Amino acid sequence: MKFEFDPETRRALGYKLIDHINDYFSSLPDRPVQPPAEERSFRKLTETMPDFESDAATVLDDICHELIERGFHVPAANYFGLMNPAPTYMAVLAEALVATLNPQLASVARSPLASRIETETVRWIGNRVGWAVPFSGTFTSGGNEANFSALALALGWKFPGVVEQGVATIGGAPVFYASSEAHHSIDKSAGLLGIGRQALRRIAANDLAQLDPGQLESQIQLDLAAGCRPFCVVATAGTTNSGTIDDIVALAGICRRYDLWLHVDGAYGIATIFSDRHRHLVKGIELADSLTIDPHKWLSMPFAAGIVLTSHPELLEPTFAIVTPYMPRAPQTEVVDYYKIGAQWTRRMNSLKLWLTLRVHGRLAYEELIEKQLQLAGLLRDWVVGSESFELAAPQVLPVVNFCVKAPGLREAELAAANAGVVEAVTRDGQRWLSLTHVRGKSVIRAMIISYLTEKRHLDGLLRALERAGREVALPAAR
């Protein structure tokens, strides 16, 4: 009952897993996203914790079979869902290597090469942002931690005593701003920072589903007149609901005028910096004081991987560093101890999967991916525009298309029910998946091109399914 295996057993188990993974990747272009609706029931997990060992090969075969044959497959080519991609195979191999070596990236002394690889990967991305000033940053567990870290930087920048002495020393209620379409992690971060979720002013989105600059400035002025202490504006580059990109240049101008920190939550959309042709979509990104990007979205990395970057690297250590007697000391290098510049202490090497993918495939592979997915999204948008059953519900900017059942005169609840009926009809057989959401308070169907495996034939299949569903769904009489 020891944990170690002999070399032959290790090799056999490794080959067995690789065979399962290889077969799975081969199946993804045509694999259903999930079982049909009538098969989506699972027995209750009532087994007690095992006391004794089992045959490793049998257990491995069993769990691979269960997860693959009965699972929900985000990497499938027919997944038109949320911002969850098919991972690159090099990233999968990188994850296995990281799990094997288990480097601890808290300090350079304990992970010299791993720390350098992360530093290099952060530099590659920061260079694509186009900052003309020094910058730094770190990998995080995802966009939630990255946004939290950026807001902590913003708070400490505006109120220098807050890290040591707390928010009570601010001298007024700190407030900050984001669109009504911005990600929920912004609310969560406000609560965790101790300033309260009510410190977030949600500004109504305009007709383009962007944060409205005019309404933003009006709210800032109202808050200043009321004695509040504004400190930050959060722009979004690629909202979860619709892929909308806020007017970063206009928001940067407001931030400079009122001495506010500009954070860009670009967890999804900032990936366009990898494309020379499409980086204009995030025009003004270099004006940000901080930004978030999630490689586990458009950069096709397995979960989890976020990054926070800032053009104020001098603020990182005052915000996050803690002196401890037990951390090993390394000779002075240009690579910083990562526990000093981020919220995590023990840190996994989340950078290797992106670094290895870039080393093998290069940036141009992402440029081609972005171009291809925007083209497919354009085809979907054009189909909706010409459809008798559906209509566009928001502008299409990134490979996210919002549309709804075309039925003038329906009440919102009736439209939501009709949209839900379409989605249920399309996803019932498990072959493909798309989702429902709200944009500017209205029910929409949301389809996203996110898997690098998705081709035109998969889109054509979705359009046929939507056409059938549009005919099947019974609409209430218009009022």
C-alpha positions in Angstrom: 0.0 0.0 0.0 2.9 2.4 -0.8 2.4 5.3 -3.1 5.3 4.6 -5.5 5.0 2.2 -8.4 7.8 0.3 -10.1 9.1 1.8 -13.4 7.2 -0.7 -15.6 3.9 0.1 -13.9 4.5 3.8 -14.1 5.2 3.5 -17.8 2.1 1.3 -18.5 -0.2 3.7 -16.6 1.3 6.7 -18.4 0.8 5.1 -21.8 -2.7 4.1 -20.9 -3.6 7.7 -19.9 -2.0 9.1 -23.1 -4.0 6.6 -25.2 -7.2 7.8 -23.5 -6.2 11.5 -24.1 -5.2 10.8 -27.7 -8.5 9.1 -28.4 -10.4 11.9 -26.7 -8.7 14.6 -28.8 -9.4 12.6 -32.0 -13.1 12.5 -31.1 -13.6 16.2 -30.4 -14.5 17.4 -33.9 -17.6 15.2 -33.9 -18.1 14.4 -30.2 -21.5 15.4 -28.7 -21.1 18.1 -26.1 -23.2 16.1 -23.6 -25.5 13.1 -23.4 -29.1 13.5 -24.7 -31.5 15.1 -22.2 -33.1 11.7 -21.3 -29.7 10.3 -20.3 -28.6 13.2 -18.1 -29.2 11.5 -14.7 -26.6 10.3 -12.4 -26.7 7.9 -9.4 -26.0 9.4 -6.0 -22.4 9.2 -4.9 -22.7 7.2 -1.7 -19.5 5.2 -1.6 -17.4 5.5 1.5 -13.8 6.4 1.4 -11.8 3.3 0.4 -9.5 1.9 3.0 -7.6 -0.5 0.8 -5.9 -0.4 -2.6 -7.4 -1.2 -5.9 -5.9 -2.1 -9.3 -4.6 1.2 -10.7 -5.1 0.4 -14.3 -8.7 -0.6 -13.7 -9.5 2.5 -11.7 -7.9 4.7 -14.4 -9.8 3.0 -17.2 -13.1 3.3 -15.3 -12.8 7.0 -14.5 -11.6 7.9 -18.0 -14.6 6.0 -19.4 -17.1 7.7 -17.1 -15.7 11.2 -17.6 -15.5 10.9 -21.3 -18.7 9.0 -22.1 -21.0 10.6 -19.6 -19.4 14.1 -19.3 -20.0 17.6 -20.5 -17.4 18.4 -23.1 -16.4 22.0 -23.2 -13.5 21.2 -25.7 -15.9 19.8 -28.3 -16.1 21.6 -31.7 -19.9 21.9 -31.3 -19.6 23.8 -28.0 -20.9 27.3 -28.8 -21.1 28.2 -25.1 -19.2 30.3 -22.6 -15.6 31.4 -22.7 -14.2 27.9 -22.1 -12.0 26.7 -25.0 -10.5 23.5 -26.2 -7.0 23.4 -24.7 -4.0 23.1 -27.0 -2.3 19.7 -26.8 1.0 21.3 -25.8 -0.7 22.9 -22.9 -2.0 19.5 -21.8 1.5 18.1 -21.9 2.8 21.2 -20.0 0.2 20.6 -17.3 1.4 17.0 -16.9 5.0 18.2 -16.6 4.1 20.9 -14.0 2.2 18.3 -12.0 5.3 16.0 -12.1 7.9 18.6 -11.2 5.6 20.6 -8.9 7.6 23.8 -8.8 6.9 26.3 -6.1 6.9 29.7 -7.6 6.6 31.7 -4.4 10.4 32.4 -4.5 13.1 32.4 -7.1 15.4 30.4 -4.9 13.0 27.4 -5.0 12.1 27.7 -8.7 14.8 29.7 -10.6 14.1 28.5 -14.1 10.3 28.3 -13.6 10.3 31.8 -12.3 12.3 33.0 -15.3 9.8 31.4 -17.7 6.9 33.1 -16.0 8.7 36.4 -16.1 9.5 36.0 -19.8 5.8 35.0 -20.6 4.6 38.1 -18.7 7.1 40.2 -20.7 5.9 38.8 -24.0 2.3 39.8 -23.3 3.2 43.2 -21.8 5.2 44.0 -24.9 2.1 43.2 -27.1 0.1 45.7 -24.9 2.4 48.4 -26.1 3.3 50.1 -22.9 6.1 52.7 -23.3 6.8 52.6 -19.6 8.2 49.7 -17.3 5.6 47.1 -16.5 5.3 44.0 -14.5 2.7 41.4 -13.4 2.1 37.9 -12.5 0.0 34.8 -13.4 -3.0 34.3 -11.2 -5.6 31.5 -10.6 -8.0 33.3 -13.0 -9.7 36.6 -13.8 -11.3 36.8 -10.4 -8.0 37.0 -8.6 -6.5 39.2 -11.3 -9.3 41.7 -11.0 -9.1 41.6 -7.2 -5.3 42.2 -7.4 -5.7 45.2 -9.8 -8.3 46.8 -7.6 -6.0 46.3 -4.6 -3.3 48.2 -6.6 -5.7 50.9 -7.5 -6.9 51.4 -3.9 -3.3 51.6 -2.6 -2.3 54.0 -5.4 -5.1 56.4 -4.6 -4.9 56.0 -0.8 -1.3 55.2 0.1 -2.0 54.3 3.8 -4.7 51.8 3.1 -2.6 48.6 2.9 -1.1 49.1 6.4 -3.8 51.2 8.1 -7.0 50.0 6.5 -9.9 51.6 4.7 -11.0 53.6 7.8 -8.1 56.0 7.0 -9.4 57.0 3.6 -11.5 59.8 5.0 -14.6 59.2 3.0 -16.5 56.4 1.2 -14.2 55.0 -1.6 -16.2 54.3 -4.8 -15.3 53.0 -8.3 -17.1 52.5 -11.6 -17.9 49.8 -14.1 -20.5 49.1 -16.7 -23.7 47.3 -15.9 -22.4 44.6 -18.3 -19.0 44.2 -16.4 -18.1 40.9 -14.8 -19.4 39.9 -11.4 -15.9 39.4 -10.1 -15.7 43.2 -9.7 -18.5 43.1 -7.2 -16.9 40.2 -5.4 -13.6 42.0 -5.2 -15.1 45.1 -3.7 -16.6 43.0 -0.9 -13.3 41.1 -0.3 -11.3 44.4 -0.3 -13.4 45.6 2.6 -14.8 48.6 0.8 -18.2 46.9 0.3 -20.0 45.9 -2.8 -22.0 49.1 -2.7 -18.8 51.0 -3.4 -19.2 49.8 -7.0 -21.2 52.1 -9.1 -22.7 50.2 -12.0 -23.1 52.6 -14.9 -25.8 51.9 -17.5 -24.6 50.6 -20.8 -25.4 52.6 -23.9 -26.9 51.3 -27.2 -23.6 49.6 -28.1 -23.7 47.8 -24.7 -20.6 49.9 -23.6 -20.0 51.8 -20.4 -21.5 55.2 -21.2 -18.8 57.9 -20.8 -21.3 60.7 -20.3 -23.2 58.9 -17.5 -19.9 57.9 -16.0 -18.7 61.5 -15.7 -22.0 62.6 -14.3 -21.8 59.9 -11.6 -18.3 60.9 -10.7 -19.3 64.5 -10.2 -22.3 63.4 -8.1 -20.0 61.3 -5.9 -17.5 64.0 -5.5 -20.2 66.5 -4.5 -21.5 64.0 -1.9 -18.0 63.7 -0.3 -17.2 60.2 -1.7 -13.7 59.3 -2.8 -13.6 57.9 -6.4 -10.5 55.9 -7.2 -10.9 53.7 -10.2 -12.8 53.0 -13.5 -13.0 49.4 -14.7 -13.4 49.2 -18.5 -14.2 45.8 -20.1 -12.6 44.5 -23.2 -14.9 41.7 -24.2 -17.9 41.4 -21.9 -19.1 37.9 -21.0 -22.6 38.6 -22.2 -21.9 40.1 -25.6 -18.2 40.5 -26.2 -18.6 44.3 -26.1 -15.4 46.4 -25.8 -15.8 49.6 -23.9 -14.4 52.9 -25.4 -11.0 52.6 -23.6 -9.7 55.9 -25.0 -12.7 57.9 -23.8 -12.6 56.3 -20.4 -8.8 56.9 -20.1 -9.5 60.6 -20.8 -12.0 60.7 -17.9 -9.6 58.9 -15.6 -6.8 61.4 -16.3 -9.2 64.3 -15.8 -10.3 63.1 -12.4 -7.1 61.4 -11.3 -8.5 57.9 -11.3 -6.9 54.5 -12.0 -8.0 52.8 -15.2 -8.2 49.1 -15.0 -9.2 47.1 -18.1 -10.8 43.7 -17.5 -9.8 42.1 -20.7 -10.0 38.5 -19.5 -11.4 37.5 -22.9 -11.0 40.4 -25.4 -7.4 41.6 -24.8 -6.3 38.5 -26.6 -6.8 40.5 -29.8 -3.3 42.1 -29.0 -2.0 38.8 -30.5 -3.4 39.9 -33.9 -1.7 42.7 -35.8 -4.9 43.0 -37.9 -7.4 43.1 -35.1 -5.6 44.7 -32.2 -7.4 48.0 -33.1 -10.4 46.5 -31.4 -8.8 47.3 -28.0 -7.5 50.7 -29.1 -6.1 52.6 -26.1 -5.2 49.5 -24.1 -1.7 51.0 -23.6 -3.4 53.8 -21.6 -4.5 51.3 -18.8 -2.9 51.4 -15.4 -3.6 47.7 -15.0 -5.3 45.0 -17.0 -6.5 41.4 -16.8 -6.1 38.7 -19.4 -7.2 35.0 -19.0 -5.2 32.6 -21.2 -7.9 30.0 -20.3 -10.3 31.9 -22.5 -9.3 33.0 -26.1 -5.7 31.7 -25.8 -7.0 28.1 -25.5 -5.3 27.2 -22.2 -6.7 24.6 -19.8 -8.0 25.9 -16.5 -6.8 27.8 -14.7 -4.7 30.7 -15.9 -5.2 34.4 -15.4 -2.7 37.3 -15.6 -2.6 40.7 -14.0 -0.3 43.4 -15.5 0.4 46.9 -14.4 2.3 49.9 -15.8 3.0 50.8 -12.1 5.4 48.0 -11.1 6.6 50.0 -8.2 3.3 49.5 -6.4 3.3 45.7 -6.5 5.6 45.0 -3.5 4.0 47.7 -1.3 0.6 46.1 -2.0 1.5 42.4 -1.7 4.9 41.8 -0.1 5.2 40.4 3.4 8.6 39.7 5.2 9.0 36.2 6.6 12.0 34.5 8.2 11.5 31.1 6.6 11.4 32.0 2.9 14.7 31.2 1.2 16.8 34.1 0.0 18.1 34.2 -3.6 20.9 36.3 -5.0 19.6 39.6 -6.4 18.3 39.1 -9.9 16.0 40.8 -12.3 13.4 38.1 -11.5 11.3 39.0 -8.4 10.0 36.6 -5.8 6.4 36.1 -6.9 5.0 35.9 -3.4 6.0 39.6 -3.1 3.9 40.8 -6.1 0.7 38.8 -6.0 -2.1 37.6 -3.7 -1.0 33.9 -3.7 1.7 32.4 -1.5 2.2 28.8 -2.7 2.0 29.2 -6.4 1.5 26.7 -9.2 3.4 27.2 -12.5 0.5 28.3 -14.6 2.8 30.0 -17.2 4.4 26.9 -18.7 1.4 25.9 -20.7 1.2 29.2 -22.5 5.0 29.6 -22.8 5.2 26.1 -24.3 2.4 26.7 -26.7 4.0 29.9 -27.9 7.4 28.2 -28.3 5.9 25.4 -30.4 3.2 27.2 -32.4 4.2 30.9 -32.3 2.1 34.1 -32.0 0.9 33.8 -35.6 -1.1 30.7 -34.7 -3.2 32.9 -32.4 -3.5 35.5 -35.1 -4.9 32.9 -37.5 -7.2 31.6 -34.8 -8.6 35.1 -34.1 -9.2 35.7 -37.8 -10.9 32.4 -38.3 -13.2 32.8 -35.4 -14.2 36.3 -36.2 -15.1 35.2 -39.8 -17.3 32.4 -38.4 -19.0 34.8 -36.0 -19.6 37.1 -39.0 -21.3 34.3 -40.9 -23.5 33.6 -37.9 -24.4 37.3 -37.5 -25.2 37.5 -41.2 -27.4 34.4 -41.0 -29.4 35.9 -38.1 -29.8 39.2 -40.0 -31.4 37.3 -42.9 -33.4 34.9 -40.7 -37.2 35.0 -40.6 -37.2 33.6 -37.0 -34.5 35.5 -35.2 -33.0 39.0 -35.0 -29.8 40.5 -33.6 -30.0 41.7 -30.1 -26.6 43.5 -29.8 -23.7 44.5 -32.1 -21.3 41.7 -32.8 -17.7 42.8 -32.0 -15.8 39.6 -31.0 -16.9 36.0 -31.8 -20.0 36.3 -29.6 -23.4 36.7 -31.3 -26.5 37.8 -29.3 -29.8 37.2 -30.9 -33.4 36.5 -30.0 -36.6 35.2 -31.3 -38.2 37.6 -33.8 -41.6 38.3 -32.3 -42.6 42.0 -32.1 -45.0 42.8 -29.3 -44.0 40.1 -26.9 -43.5 40.9 -23.3 -40.0 40.4 -21.9 -41.1 37.3 -19.9 -42.7 35.8 -23.0 -39.6 36.6 -25.1 -37.4 35.0 -22.5 -39.6 31.8 -22.5 -39.4 31.7 -26.3 -35.6 32.1 -26.3 -35.3 29.4 -23.7 -37.5 27.1 -25.8 -35.1 27.5 -28.7 -32.1 26.7 -26.6 -33.7 23.7 -25.1 -34.7 22.4 -28.6 -31.2 22.9 -29.9 -29.4 21.3 -27.0 -31.9 18.5 -26.3 -30.0 15.8 -28.3 -26.7 16.8 -26.7 -24.9 17.3 -30.0 -24.2 21.0 -29.5 -24.6 23.6 -26.8 -25.3 27.3 -26.6 -26.6 29.5 -23.8 -29.0 32.2 -22.6 -28.1 35.4 -21.0 -29.3 39.1 -20.7 -27.8 42.1 -22.4 -28.9 45.5 -21.1 -31.6 43.7 -19.2 -33.1 41.9 -22.2 -33.2 38.1 -22.7 -30.9 36.9 -25.5 -29.6 33.7 -27.0 -25.8 33.7 -26.9 -23.7 31.7 -29.3 -19.9 32.0 -29.2 -17.1 30.6 -31.5 -14.6 29.5 -28.9 -13.1 26.1 -29.8 -10.2 26.2 -32.3 -11.7 22.9 -33.6 -14.9 24.6 -34.8 -15.2 24.8 -38.6 -17.9 26.0 -40.9 -19.5 22.6 -41.0 -20.1 22.8 -37.3 -21.6 26.3 -37.7 -23.8 25.0 -40.5 -25.1 22.3 -38.2 -25.9 24.9 -35.6 -27.8 27.0 -38.1 -29.9 24.0 -39.2 -30.7 23.2 -35.6 -31.7 26.8 -35.0 -33.8 27.0 -38.0 -35.7 23.8 -36.9 -36.1 25.2 -33.4 -37.3 28.5 -34.7 -40.2 26.7 -36.5 -40.9 24.4 -33.5 -41.2 26.9 -30.7 -44.7 28.1 -30.2 -45.0 31.8 -29.7 -47.8 33.5 -27.7 -50.0 35.9 -29.7 -48.4 39.3 -30.0 -50.1 42.1 -28.0 
